[in-house]
Structures are given as C-alpha cells and as structure tokens.
Amino acid sequence: MIKSGGCFRCLSLVLIVSIALVYACAKPPNQEIENAEKALSEAKQKEADLYVQDMFMKAEESLKRAKDLSAAKKYNEAKTVAVEATRIAKQALSMIEINRAKMKAETEQILQNVQTSLDEIKMLAAKAFKKKVPINREDIQGIIGKWEIDIINIKEHLDEQRIRQGYDQLVLIQKQIKYQKDSLTALLGQKET
C-alpha cells in the first residue's frame, strides 16, 4: 500500500512537470507582435495619429505592453495584448476618414467665426483710433495683418487636406482673436465712462 504522503508527492511532481511543459512549449508571440506593428505603421501612415489620436495611442500602448510581457516571458498574455493592439489599430484605420471629414467641417465653421471676429476687431480698432483710446496703432494693425496671412495659410492647409494642421493653427488664432477682441471692448468701455 502506498502511503498518502507518497501519493501527494507523486501528484505534485506530475503537476509541476505538466506546468513546466506548458510553459516550455509556449513560444514568444513574434507573429502577433509583428502584425500589431504593421497595423500601427499603416495607421500612422494614413494619419490615425492625427485624426483618431485616442485609439492610436491606445494601440501603441497595447503594443508596448505586449512587447514588455513577451520580454517577461508571459507569452500567452503578450499574444492576447498584441492581437488587441492589432484590432484597435485596424479600428482606428476605419475611422480616419470619418473623423477627418468631421474635423474639416468643424474647421470651416470655426474659420467663418474667426473671420467674423476679425472683422469685429477691425471695427473696434477703428472706433478706438477715432476715440483716441491709448492703443498702439502699429501693433494692432500688425497683428490683424498676421492673422489675415495665417487664415490664408489655414485655407491652404484645408485645400491640401492637411486638416489637422489647419485646425490646430485655427484654434490658436481663435483664442488670440477672442483675447484681443475682449481687450479692445474693455478699453472702449473704459474710455466711454
């Protein structure tokens, strides 16, 4: 009769050998990581990093994590994460054109608003000059001229399908114009009191 302690040791040994064989048979998910790298490269080439930034960054983070897990010899987890990175990158690819079109429409709307605000600044500046409000005429004319040139550049970005560059530049100009408009309005308000 086999003692229960010997049976336990025998089962333990079989279990340890089985686990060792499973891990010994696991191999690095090189193909899955390579697929994820290709999907991310294609997504970046088609500007997913500009138009689907959150998904693109998530795919990049997943790929990095897959590589880290693979380096730590956690191959099954690494494979799962690499496959997920590929899925996210492909999903980002499918959304690029939709997001680009939305951003273009938004940029065109902002452009109209900026043009209106710029016209208002010109009227406010003319009113300020007429009322002899203490503002530097050359500075205000220079900044208006700069914005007009910047708006031409933004329109060129849109024509050349560099929507993100135009959008980012326009958002910055919009903030500057709002600040200038608020400043001129405040100065005119002070002069009238």
C-alpha positions as CSV (number, residue, x, y, z in Angstrom):
1,M,0.0,0.0,0.0
2,I,1.3,3.5,-0.9
3,K,1.3,6.0,1.8
4,S,-0.8,9.1,1.3
5,G,2.2,11.3,1.5
6,G,3.9,9.5,-1.3
7,C,0.9,9.8,-3.5
8,F,0.7,13.5,-2.8
9,R,4.4,13.9,-3.7
10,C,3.8,11.9,-6.9
11,L,0.8,14.1,-7.9
12,S,2.7,17.2,-7.0
13,L,5.6,16.1,-9.2
14,V,3.3,15.3,-12.1
15,L,1.6,18.7,-11.7
16,I,4.9,20.6,-11.6
17,V,6.2,18.7,-14.7
18,S,2.9,19.4,-16.5
19,I,3.1,23.1,-15.8
20,A,6.7,23.2,-16.8
21,L,5.9,21.6,-20.1
22,V,3.1,24.0,-20.8
23,Y,5.4,27.0,-20.2
24,A,8.3,25.3,-22.0
25,C,6.0,24.8,-25.0
26,A,4.8,28.4,-25.0
27,K,6.7,30.5,-27.5
28,P,7.0,34.2,-27.9
29,P,4.2,35.8,-29.9
30,N,6.5,37.2,-32.6
31,Q,4.0,37.0,-35.4
32,E,1.2,38.7,-33.4
33,I,3.6,41.5,-32.3
34,E,4.7,41.9,-35.9
35,N,1.1,42.1,-37.1
36,A,0.4,44.8,-34.5
37,E,3.5,46.7,-35.6
38,K,2.3,46.6,-39.2
39,A,-1.2,47.6,-38.4
40,L,0.1,50.6,-36.3
41,S,2.5,51.6,-39.1
42,E,-0.3,51.6,-41.6
43,A,-2.5,53.6,-39.3
44,K,0.2,56.1,-38.7
45,Q,0.9,56.4,-42.5
46,K,-2.7,57.2,-43.0
47,E,-2.6,59.8,-40.2
48,A,-4.6,57.9,-37.5
49,D,-2.3,59.6,-35.0
50,L,-3.8,62.9,-36.1
51,Y,-7.5,62.1,-36.6
52,V,-8.1,59.2,-34.2
53,Q,-5.5,60.1,-31.6
54,D,-7.0,58.3,-28.6
55,M,-7.4,55.0,-30.4
56,F,-4.0,55.2,-32.0
57,M,-2.4,55.9,-28.6
58,K,-4.3,53.0,-27.1
59,A,-3.0,50.7,-29.8
60,E,0.6,52.0,-29.3
61,E,0.3,51.4,-25.5
62,S,-1.1,47.9,-26.1
63,L,1.8,47.0,-28.5
64,K,4.3,48.3,-25.9
65,R,2.7,46.2,-23.2
66,A,2.7,43.1,-25.5
67,K,6.4,43.6,-26.0
68,D,7.0,44.1,-22.3
69,L,5.0,40.9,-21.5
70,S,6.9,39.0,-24.1
71,A,10.2,40.1,-22.7
72,A,9.0,39.0,-19.3
73,K,8.2,35.6,-20.9
74,K,4.4,36.0,-20.3
75,Y,3.8,34.8,-23.8
76,N,0.1,34.0,-23.6
77,E,-0.7,37.4,-22.1
78,A,1.6,39.0,-24.7
79,K,-0.2,37.3,-27.5
80,T,-3.6,38.4,-26.3
81,V,-2.4,42.0,-25.9
82,A,-0.7,42.1,-29.3
83,V,-3.9,40.8,-31.0
84,E,-5.8,43.5,-29.2
85,A,-3.3,46.2,-30.4
86,T,-3.8,45.0,-34.0
87,R,-7.6,45.1,-33.5
88,I,-7.5,48.7,-32.1
89,A,-5.2,49.9,-34.9
90,K,-7.5,48.5,-37.6
91,Q,-10.5,50.0,-35.9
92,A,-8.6,53.4,-35.9
93,L,-7.9,52.9,-39.6
94,S,-11.6,52.6,-40.3
95,M,-12.4,55.8,-38.5
96,I,-9.8,58.1,-40.1
97,E,-11.8,59.4,-43.0
98,I,-15.0,60.0,-40.8
99,N,-13.0,62.0,-38.3
100,R,-11.1,63.9,-40.9
101,A,-14.4,64.9,-42.5
102,K,-15.8,66.0,-39.2
103,M,-12.7,68.0,-38.3
104,K,-12.8,69.7,-41.8
105,A,-16.4,70.7,-41.3
106,E,-15.6,72.0,-37.8
107,T,-12.6,73.9,-39.0
108,E,-14.6,75.5,-41.8
109,Q,-17.2,76.6,-39.2
110,I,-14.5,78.0,-36.9
111,L,-13.0,79.7,-39.9
112,Q,-16.2,81.6,-40.5
113,N,-16.5,82.6,-36.9
114,V,-12.9,83.7,-36.8
115,Q,-13.4,85.8,-39.9
116,T,-16.4,87.5,-38.3
117,S,-14.5,88.1,-35.1
118,L,-11.6,89.5,-37.1
119,D,-14.0,91.9,-38.9
120,E,-15.3,93.0,-35.5
121,I,-11.8,93.6,-34.2
122,K,-11.2,95.8,-37.2
123,M,-14.3,97.8,-36.4
124,L,-13.4,98.0,-32.7
125,A,-9.8,99.1,-33.6
126,A,-11.2,101.8,-35.9
127,K,-13.5,103.0,-33.2
128,A,-10.7,103.0,-30.7
129,F,-8.4,105.1,-33.0
130,K,-11.3,107.5,-33.6
131,K,-11.9,107.9,-29.9
132,K,-8.2,108.2,-29.2
133,V,-8.1,105.2,-26.9
134,P,-4.5,104.6,-25.9
135,I,-3.6,101.6,-28.1
136,N,-0.6,101.1,-30.3
137,R,-1.9,101.5,-33.9
138,E,1.0,99.7,-35.5
139,D,0.8,96.7,-33.1
140,I,-2.9,96.2,-33.7
141,Q,-2.5,96.6,-37.5
142,G,0.4,94.2,-37.4
143,I,-1.5,91.5,-35.5
144,I,-4.5,91.9,-37.8
145,G,-2.3,91.5,-40.8
146,K,-0.6,88.5,-39.3
147,W,-4.0,86.8,-38.6
148,E,-5.1,87.5,-42.2
149,I,-2.0,85.8,-43.5
150,D,-2.4,82.9,-41.1
151,I,-6.0,82.5,-42.3
152,I,-4.8,82.2,-45.9
153,N,-2.3,79.6,-44.7
154,I,-5.1,77.7,-43.0
155,K,-7.2,77.7,-46.1
156,E,-4.2,76.3,-48.0
157,H,-3.9,73.5,-45.4
158,L,-7.6,72.7,-45.9
159,D,-7.2,72.7,-49.7
160,E,-4.2,70.4,-49.3
161,Q,-6.1,68.0,-47.0
162,R,-3.8,68.9,-44.1
163,I,-6.9,69.3,-41.9
164,R,-5.3,68.7,-38.5
165,Q,-2.6,71.3,-39.1
166,G,-5.1,73.9,-40.2
167,Y,-7.4,73.0,-37.3
168,D,-4.7,73.3,-34.6
169,Q,-3.5,76.6,-36.0
170,L,-7.0,78.0,-36.3
171,V,-7.9,77.1,-32.7
172,L,-4.9,79.0,-31.5
173,I,-5.8,82.1,-33.6
174,Q,-9.3,81.9,-32.4
175,K,-8.1,82.2,-28.8
176,Q,-5.8,85.1,-29.7
177,I,-8.6,86.9,-31.5
178,K,-11.0,86.5,-28.6
179,Y,-8.5,87.9,-26.2
180,Q,-7.8,90.9,-28.5
181,K,-11.5,91.5,-29.0
182,D,-12.2,91.4,-25.2
183,S,-9.3,93.7,-24.6
184,L,-10.4,96.3,-27.2
185,T,-14.0,96.1,-25.9
186,A,-12.8,96.7,-22.3
187,L,-10.6,99.6,-23.4
188,L,-13.5,101.2,-25.3
189,G,-15.8,100.6,-22.3
190,Q,-13.3,102.5,-20.0
191,K,-13.0,105.4,-22.4
192,E,-16.8,105.9,-22.6
193,T,-17.1,106.1,-18.8
